[in-house]
Amino acid sequence: MVRVAITLLFACVLPLGAQEPPHKSFVLPLKDGRYYSLHDYCKASNAIFGTGYPLDKIPDEEREITPVERLAVQALLGNRVRITANQLVIQFEDAQDPETRREQRQKVGKILGLKLDAWPHGKGLDVPANFKAGKRTFLFIHGLASDIDDTFGGFIPECREKGIQCLTFEYPNQGPIIEAAERLRSDLRKLERDHPGLKLSIIAHSMGGLVSRYMLEVGEPPASVTDLATLGTPHHGSRLANHFELFHFARTLLADSTERRIRLSEGLGEAAIDLRPGSNFFEKLDAAGLNRRVRYHVVIGDKGAVRAGELARWEEKFAAAIRRRSLRVEEEQRLIAAFSNLDELESGKGDGAVSTASASLRGAYRQRTYPLTHVGLVLGGSENPVFRDLLADLP
């Protein structure tokens, strides 16, 4: 189990949700100012972050905050952390300012001996050795908390079998979207210089569509992109992004030291903040407008996790369960509000992660809706109607 110091490193940058105040408190009971219960930690995490630890299965094991970890947490969070003999209290805030984000990564990296403010080795644009500029070319980009193999493991092999040249772009998918977009722009411009006359289509899943849009719409875009296909992309944000990131956070806590470092290199949760409706990222994207030289192909899924018409019933069950926890009134109200009106979850209104309204894009060249989940949009190959239609639509 990862120690509490690593927990706090992640928690200090986790998103709070669009309608929540900019600050909230995480409180963990302590004994002698250094020992805490694993069960207490999981209970507090469930209450403040919405993580899903099964408390009936969590042992009441005693863990220690070592002197070194204590110093690390205080160095990172400063006056936002208070440690007494009885409890640890942290005031959280979400950072959208690029300079603040860089400072956070530098602090975390210094504490852990990692260069988190540098572009991770092995990520970026991957180009086949026998690349030819005049050949039909698709560029595949994954989304949040994913990679190319997980996302397009069915699409890419079949494209290659059909003679389509496949490029891929990997990026730190928990970090700031803008940084990924700027790296993509830089990589594509270099490819254009090396291969004059290059033309390609981008196929991007979920957040990858936002990386692509920012690259194409803000600043000077590459000239090689003729078409962009977005699959389940939250063009207007997703309230579920916050909760999705928290589950990723929970998995990170259970990782061993090697896996934990890998996950840290993917970012500190800035992507989920950017995905929040009304974030600074969306303000910049909306102000720029669509790229008139690019054809936008919008793919929407409408098969949610809850059957049509049943979301209200599940919201009532959730609210009743929260009220049985005997939480503070403000915490109870916050949690109930966070899980209310989540169209992302209901069939006909969402694909389980993104609402159909958010996946829509006004001004798109073509827009299609499929009875598929968020993941189902990219599962398989030629048997998937999304794949078949993209083959027919994209040059």
C-alpha positions as CSV (number, residue, x, y, z in Angstrom):
1,M,0.0,0.0,0.0
2,V,1.3,3.4,-0.9
3,R,2.0,5.6,2.1
4,V,-0.1,8.6,2.9
5,A,2.5,11.1,1.7
6,I,2.0,9.9,-1.9
7,T,-1.8,10.0,-1.3
8,L,-1.5,13.7,-0.5
9,L,0.7,14.5,-3.4
10,F,-2.1,13.3,-5.7
11,A,-4.9,14.8,-3.7
12,C,-3.5,18.3,-3.7
13,V,-4.2,18.6,-7.4
14,L,-7.4,16.6,-7.7
15,P,-10.4,18.5,-9.2
16,L,-13.3,19.6,-7.1
17,G,-16.2,19.7,-9.5
18,A,-17.8,22.6,-11.3
19,Q,-20.3,23.7,-8.7
20,E,-18.1,23.1,-5.6
21,P,-16.2,25.8,-3.7
22,P,-12.5,26.3,-4.6
23,H,-11.4,24.9,-1.2
24,K,-12.4,21.9,0.9
25,S,-10.9,19.9,3.7
26,F,-9.6,16.4,3.9
27,V,-9.4,15.3,7.6
28,L,-7.6,12.1,8.7
29,P,-7.6,11.1,12.4
30,L,-4.1,10.5,13.8
31,K,-2.5,9.0,16.9
32,D,0.5,10.6,18.4
33,G,0.7,12.9,15.3
34,R,2.0,10.1,13.1
35,Y,-0.2,7.0,13.0
36,Y,-3.4,6.6,11.1
37,S,-5.9,3.8,10.4
38,L,-6.1,2.4,6.8
39,H,-9.8,2.1,7.4
40,D,-10.1,5.7,8.5
41,Y,-8.2,6.8,5.5
42,C,-10.5,5.0,3.1
43,K,-13.6,6.3,4.9
44,A,-12.3,9.9,4.6
45,S,-11.4,9.3,1.0
46,N,-14.9,8.0,0.2
47,A,-16.5,11.0,1.9
48,I,-14.4,13.8,0.4
49,F,-13.3,12.4,-3.0
50,G,-16.1,10.0,-3.8
51,T,-13.8,7.0,-4.1
52,G,-15.4,3.6,-3.8
53,Y,-13.4,1.7,-1.2
54,P,-15.5,-1.2,0.2
55,L,-15.2,-0.3,3.9
56,D,-16.5,-3.6,5.1
57,K,-13.4,-5.2,3.5
58,I,-10.8,-2.7,4.6
59,P,-8.8,-3.9,7.6
60,D,-8.2,-1.5,10.5
61,E,-4.5,-1.6,10.0
62,E,-2.2,1.0,11.5
63,R,0.0,3.0,9.1
64,E,2.7,5.6,9.9
65,I,3.5,9.0,8.4
66,T,7.3,8.9,8.7
67,P,9.2,12.1,9.6
68,V,10.5,12.3,6.0
69,E,7.0,12.0,4.5
70,R,5.8,14.6,6.9
71,L,8.5,17.0,5.7
72,A,7.6,16.2,2.1
73,V,3.9,16.9,2.6
74,Q,4.6,20.1,4.4
75,A,7.1,21.2,1.8
76,L,4.6,20.6,-1.0
77,L,1.5,22.0,0.6
78,G,2.9,24.7,2.9
79,N,0.2,26.3,5.1
80,R,-2.5,24.2,3.4
81,V,-1.6,21.2,5.6
82,R,-1.9,21.1,9.4
83,I,-0.7,18.1,11.4
84,T,-1.5,17.9,15.1
85,A,-1.4,15.0,17.6
86,N,-5.0,14.1,16.7
87,Q,-5.5,14.8,13.1
88,L,-4.1,15.7,9.7
89,V,-6.1,18.5,7.9
90,I,-5.5,19.5,4.3
91,Q,-7.1,22.4,2.4
92,F,-7.4,21.6,-1.3
93,E,-7.5,23.9,-4.3
94,D,-7.4,23.1,-8.0
95,A,-4.8,24.7,-10.2
96,Q,-5.6,25.9,-13.7
97,D,-2.8,28.4,-14.1
98,P,0.1,26.8,-16.2
99,E,2.9,28.3,-14.0
100,T,1.2,27.0,-10.8
101,R,0.9,23.6,-12.4
102,R,4.6,23.5,-13.4
103,E,5.6,24.5,-9.8
104,Q,3.4,21.7,-8.4
105,R,5.1,19.1,-10.7
106,Q,8.5,20.4,-9.8
107,K,7.8,20.1,-6.1
108,V,6.4,16.6,-6.4
109,G,9.3,15.5,-8.7
110,K,11.9,16.9,-6.3
111,I,10.3,15.0,-3.4
112,L,10.2,11.8,-5.3
113,G,13.4,12.2,-7.3
114,L,11.6,12.4,-10.6
115,K,11.6,14.9,-13.5
116,L,7.8,15.3,-13.7
117,D,8.1,18.7,-15.4
118,A,9.7,17.1,-18.5
119,W,8.0,15.4,-21.4
120,P,8.1,11.6,-20.6
121,H,10.5,9.5,-22.5
122,G,8.9,7.4,-25.3
123,K,5.8,9.5,-25.7
124,G,4.9,11.7,-28.7
125,L,4.2,11.0,-32.4
126,D,5.2,7.5,-33.6
127,V,5.9,7.3,-37.4
128,P,6.5,4.0,-39.2
129,A,10.0,3.6,-40.7
130,N,8.8,3.3,-44.3
131,F,6.5,6.3,-44.0
132,K,5.3,7.8,-47.4
133,A,3.7,11.2,-47.5
134,G,1.4,10.4,-50.5
135,K,-0.2,7.3,-48.8
136,R,-3.6,7.3,-47.1
137,T,-2.8,8.1,-43.5
138,F,-4.7,8.0,-40.2
139,L,-3.3,9.4,-36.9
140,F,-4.8,7.8,-33.8
141,I,-5.0,9.5,-30.4
142,H,-6.2,8.0,-27.2
143,G,-8.1,9.6,-24.3
144,L,-8.0,10.0,-20.6
145,A,-6.3,7.3,-18.5
146,S,-5.7,5.1,-21.6
147,D,-3.2,4.4,-24.3
148,I,-3.1,3.5,-28.0
149,D,-3.2,-0.3,-27.5
150,D,-6.1,-0.2,-25.1
151,T,-8.1,2.2,-27.2
152,F,-7.3,1.3,-30.8
153,G,-6.0,-2.3,-30.6
154,G,-8.8,-3.4,-32.9
155,F,-8.9,-0.5,-35.3
156,I,-5.2,-0.1,-36.2
157,P,-4.4,-3.7,-37.3
158,E,-7.3,-3.7,-39.7
159,C,-6.4,-0.3,-41.1
160,R,-2.9,-1.6,-41.8
161,E,-4.3,-4.7,-43.5
162,K,-6.3,-2.4,-45.8
163,G,-3.2,-0.5,-46.7
164,I,-3.8,2.5,-44.6
165,Q,-0.7,4.1,-43.0
166,C,-1.1,4.5,-39.3
167,L,0.5,7.0,-37.0
168,T,-0.1,7.2,-33.3
169,F,0.3,9.9,-30.6
170,E,0.9,9.0,-27.0
171,Y,0.9,11.7,-24.3
172,P,0.7,12.1,-20.5
173,N,-3.0,11.5,-20.2
174,Q,-3.5,12.8,-16.7
175,G,-1.6,16.1,-17.3
176,P,-2.7,19.4,-18.8
177,I,-4.4,19.0,-22.2
178,I,-2.8,22.1,-23.6
179,E,0.7,20.7,-23.1
180,A,-0.2,17.5,-25.0
181,A,-1.7,19.6,-27.8
182,E,1.3,21.8,-28.1
183,R,3.6,18.7,-28.3
184,L,1.3,17.2,-31.0
185,R,1.5,20.5,-33.0
186,S,5.3,20.5,-32.7
187,D,5.6,16.8,-33.8
188,L,3.3,17.3,-36.8
189,R,5.1,20.4,-38.0
190,K,8.4,18.5,-37.9
191,L,6.8,15.6,-39.9
192,E,5.5,18.2,-42.4
193,R,9.0,19.6,-42.9
194,D,10.4,16.1,-43.4
195,H,7.5,15.1,-45.8
196,P,6.2,18.0,-47.9
197,G,2.7,17.5,-49.2
198,L,1.6,15.3,-46.3
199,K,-2.2,15.0,-45.8
200,L,-3.8,13.0,-42.9
201,S,-6.9,12.3,-40.9
202,I,-7.0,12.2,-37.1
203,I,-9.2,9.6,-35.3
204,A,-9.3,10.6,-31.6
205,H,-11.2,9.0,-28.7
206,S,-12.6,11.0,-25.8
207,M,-10.1,13.6,-24.5
208,G,-7.9,12.9,-27.5
209,G,-10.4,14.9,-29.5
210,L,-9.8,17.9,-27.3
211,V,-6.0,17.5,-27.6
212,S,-6.6,17.5,-31.4
213,R,-9.0,20.4,-31.4
214,Y,-6.7,22.7,-29.4
215,M,-3.8,21.8,-31.6
216,L,-5.9,22.7,-34.7
217,E,-7.9,25.7,-33.4
218,V,-5.6,27.6,-31.0
219,G,-2.4,29.2,-32.4
220,E,-1.0,28.2,-35.8
221,P,-2.1,24.7,-36.7
222,P,-0.3,22.2,-39.0
223,A,-1.5,22.3,-42.6
224,S,-1.4,18.5,-43.0
225,V,-4.7,17.7,-41.2
226,T,-7.7,17.6,-43.5
227,D,-10.2,15.7,-41.2
228,L,-10.7,15.2,-37.5
229,A,-13.0,12.4,-36.2
230,T,-13.9,12.7,-32.5
231,L,-15.3,9.6,-30.8
232,G,-17.1,10.3,-27.6
233,T,-15.2,13.5,-27.1
234,P,-16.6,15.8,-24.3
235,H,-16.6,19.0,-26.4
236,H,-18.3,20.9,-23.6
237,G,-16.8,19.0,-20.7
238,S,-17.9,16.1,-18.5
239,R,-18.9,16.2,-14.9
240,L,-18.0,12.5,-14.6
241,A,-14.4,13.4,-15.5
242,N,-13.8,14.4,-11.9
243,H,-15.1,11.1,-10.5
244,F,-13.3,9.1,-13.2
245,E,-10.0,10.7,-12.1
246,L,-10.7,9.9,-8.5
247,F,-11.0,6.2,-9.3
248,H,-7.7,6.4,-11.1
249,F,-6.3,8.0,-8.0
250,A,-7.6,5.2,-5.9
251,R,-5.9,2.6,-8.1
252,T,-2.7,4.5,-7.9
253,L,-2.7,4.3,-4.1
254,L,-2.6,0.5,-4.4
255,A,0.2,0.3,-6.9
256,D,3.8,-0.7,-6.1
257,S,6.5,1.9,-6.2
258,T,7.5,1.2,-9.9
259,E,3.9,1.3,-11.2
260,R,3.2,4.4,-9.0
261,R,6.1,6.3,-10.7
262,I,4.8,5.3,-14.1
263,R,1.4,6.7,-13.2
264,L,2.9,9.9,-11.8
265,S,4.6,10.5,-15.1
266,E,1.2,10.6,-16.7
267,G,0.3,13.8,-14.8
268,L,-1.0,14.9,-11.5
269,G,-4.7,15.1,-12.4
270,E,-4.7,18.4,-14.3
271,A,-6.6,16.7,-17.2
272,A,-9.7,16.2,-15.1
273,I,-9.6,19.8,-14.0
274,D,-9.4,20.8,-17.7
275,L,-12.3,18.5,-18.6
276,R,-14.6,20.2,-16.1
277,P,-17.3,22.3,-17.8
278,G,-16.4,25.9,-17.8
279,S,-12.8,25.4,-17.1
280,N,-10.0,27.8,-18.4
281,F,-9.3,25.2,-21.1
282,F,-12.8,25.3,-22.5
283,E,-12.9,29.1,-22.3
284,K,-9.8,29.2,-24.6
285,L,-11.1,26.5,-26.9
286,D,-14.6,28.1,-27.3
287,A,-13.1,31.5,-28.0
288,A,-10.9,30.1,-30.8
289,G,-13.7,28.5,-32.9
290,L,-13.5,25.5,-35.3
291,N,-10.7,25.3,-37.9
292,R,-12.4,26.1,-41.2
293,R,-9.9,24.1,-43.2
294,V,-10.7,20.9,-41.4
295,R,-13.7,18.6,-41.7
296,Y,-15.0,17.5,-38.3
297,H,-16.6,14.1,-38.1
298,V,-18.4,13.7,-34.8
299,V,-19.2,10.2,-33.3
300,I,-21.6,10.0,-30.4
301,G,-22.5,7.1,-28.2
302,D,-25.9,6.9,-26.4
303,K,-25.7,3.7,-24.4
304,G,-25.2,4.6,-20.8
305,A,-24.7,2.7,-17.6
306,V,-28.3,3.3,-16.5
307,R,-31.3,2.4,-18.6
308,A,-33.4,5.3,-20.0
309,G,-35.7,6.8,-17.4
310,E,-34.1,5.2,-14.4
311,L,-31.5,7.8,-13.5
312,A,-33.7,9.6,-11.0
313,R,-34.4,6.4,-9.1
314,W,-30.6,5.7,-8.8
315,E,-30.0,9.3,-7.7
316,E,-32.6,8.8,-4.9
317,K,-30.9,5.6,-3.8
318,F,-27.5,7.3,-3.8
319,A,-28.9,10.2,-1.8
320,A,-30.5,7.9,0.8
321,A,-27.2,6.0,1.2
322,I,-25.3,9.2,1.7
323,R,-27.8,10.4,4.3
324,R,-27.3,7.2,6.3
325,R,-23.6,8.0,6.7
326,S,-24.3,10.8,9.2
327,L,-21.9,13.2,7.5
328,R,-21.7,16.9,8.1
329,V,-24.5,18.7,6.4
330,E,-22.2,20.5,3.9
331,E,-20.5,17.2,3.0
332,E,-23.8,15.4,2.5
333,Q,-25.1,18.2,0.3
334,R,-21.8,18.3,-1.7
335,L,-21.9,14.5,-2.5
336,I,-25.5,14.4,-3.4
337,A,-25.1,17.4,-5.7
338,A,-22.1,15.8,-7.4
339,F,-24.1,12.8,-8.4
340,S,-27.3,14.6,-9.5
341,N,-28.4,15.1,-13.0
342,L,-25.6,13.1,-14.5
343,D,-26.9,12.7,-18.1
344,E,-23.6,11.1,-18.9
345,L,-24.8,7.9,-17.2
346,E,-28.3,7.5,-18.7
347,S,-28.9,5.7,-22.0
348,G,-30.3,8.0,-24.6
349,K,-28.5,11.0,-22.9
350,G,-25.0,9.7,-22.5
351,D,-22.5,6.9,-23.2
352,G,-21.6,6.2,-19.6
353,A,-18.9,8.9,-19.5
354,V,-19.9,11.7,-21.8
355,S,-23.4,13.1,-22.4
356,T,-24.7,13.2,-25.9
357,A,-25.1,17.0,-25.6
358,S,-21.4,17.4,-24.7
359,A,-20.3,15.0,-27.5
360,S,-22.1,17.0,-30.1
361,L,-20.3,19.8,-31.9
362,R,-22.1,22.6,-33.7
363,G,-20.6,23.3,-37.1
364,A,-19.4,19.7,-37.6
365,Y,-19.1,18.4,-41.2
366,R,-20.8,15.1,-40.2
367,Q,-22.4,13.8,-37.0
368,R,-23.6,10.3,-36.2
369,T,-25.0,8.7,-33.1
370,Y,-24.5,4.9,-32.3
371,P,-26.1,2.7,-29.6
372,L,-22.7,2.1,-28.0
373,T,-21.0,2.9,-24.7
374,H,-18.0,5.2,-24.4
375,V,-15.6,2.2,-24.6
376,G,-17.8,0.5,-27.2
377,L,-17.2,3.3,-29.7
378,V,-13.6,1.9,-30.2
379,L,-14.0,-1.8,-29.5
380,G,-13.1,-4.3,-32.2
381,G,-12.5,-3.6,-35.9
382,S,-14.6,-4.1,-39.0
383,E,-17.6,-5.5,-36.9
384,N,-17.8,-2.1,-35.2
385,P,-20.1,0.3,-37.3
386,V,-18.1,3.3,-36.2
387,F,-15.0,1.8,-37.8
388,R,-16.8,0.9,-41.0
389,D,-18.3,4.4,-41.3
390,L,-14.9,6.1,-40.6
391,L,-13.3,4.0,-43.3
392,A,-15.9,5.2,-45.8
393,D,-15.9,8.9,-44.6
394,L,-12.2,9.7,-44.2
395,P,-9.9,10.4,-47.1
